[in-house]
Amino acid sequence: MYETMDELMASVQKRLYRLRDLADDMGGVVSKETAEDGSITATVDGNGALVDLEFSQAVSRMSPEVFERTLVQTAHAAARRAFTERAELITAFNEEMAE
């Protein structure tokens, strides 16, 4: 497969750099989702952890049940988007490494 040690080392180094790029890309995943009515905006990181919440004046007119449902749905949508982005990064990496 590799004719010289230099070729092997170059291949390993290239893969290492690509792995570092993947880690950086995954660390940069942030997803922001806003409820349909604009009342709540949730921001999550690539692990799905909530990193920011924004509320509009519309939340003052919500019942506790509607507020809770809207908050959970909005945060869930943001996390789903972040996980999808991470999955796409990993799939691209795996395909590249399989070549």
C-alpha positions in Angstrom: 0.0 0.0 0.0 2.7 2.4 1.0 6.1 2.1 -0.8 8.1 4.2 1.7 8.0 5.2 5.3 7.6 8.9 4.1 4.4 8.0 2.3 3.0 6.2 5.4 3.9 9.2 7.6 2.4 11.7 5.2 -0.9 9.6 5.1 -1.0 9.4 8.9 -0.3 13.1 9.3 -3.0 13.9 6.8 -5.5 11.8 8.7 -4.5 13.3 12.0 -5.0 16.8 10.7 -8.4 15.8 9.3 -9.4 14.4 12.6 -8.4 17.6 14.3 -10.5 19.5 11.7 -13.5 17.3 12.5 -13.1 18.0 16.2 -12.9 21.7 15.6 -16.0 21.6 13.3 -18.0 19.6 15.8 -17.0 21.9 18.5 -18.3 24.8 16.5 -21.8 23.4 15.9 -24.4 25.7 17.3 -28.1 25.6 16.4 -30.7 28.3 17.0 -34.4 27.7 16.7 -37.3 30.1 17.1 -40.9 29.1 17.9 -43.4 29.7 15.1 -44.9 32.6 17.0 -41.5 34.2 17.8 -42.0 33.9 21.5 -39.0 31.8 22.3 -35.6 31.3 20.7 -33.4 28.4 22.0 -29.7 28.0 21.1 -28.0 24.7 21.7 -24.4 23.5 21.2 -23.4 20.4 19.3 -24.1 18.2 22.3 -27.6 19.5 22.5 -26.9 21.5 25.6 -28.9 24.7 26.0 -26.6 27.7 25.8 -29.0 30.6 25.4 -32.7 31.4 25.7 -34.4 34.5 24.4 -38.0 35.4 25.2 -40.2 38.0 23.5 -43.1 39.8 25.1 -45.4 37.1 23.8 -44.4 34.8 26.6 -46.3 37.1 29.1 -49.6 36.1 27.4 -48.9 32.3 27.5 -50.3 30.0 30.1 -47.7 28.0 32.0 -48.7 24.9 30.0 -48.3 26.6 26.6 -45.0 28.2 27.7 -43.6 24.8 28.8 -44.7 23.1 25.6 -43.4 25.9 23.4 -40.1 25.9 25.3 -39.6 22.2 25.1 -40.6 22.0 21.4 -38.3 24.8 20.5 -35.3 23.5 22.4 -35.9 20.0 20.9 -36.0 21.4 17.4 -32.7 23.2 18.0 -31.1 20.1 19.4 -32.4 18.0 16.5 -30.8 20.4 14.0 -27.5 20.4 15.9 -27.4 16.6 16.0 -28.2 16.5 12.3 -25.3 18.8 11.5 -23.0 16.7 13.7 -24.1 13.6 11.9 -23.4 15.1 8.5 -19.9 16.1 9.6 -19.2 12.6 10.9 -20.6 11.0 7.7 -18.5 13.2 5.5 -15.4 12.4 7.6 -16.1 8.6 7.5 -16.6 8.7 3.7 -13.4 10.7 3.3 -11.4 8.3 5.5 -12.8 5.2 3.6 -11.2 6.5 0.3 
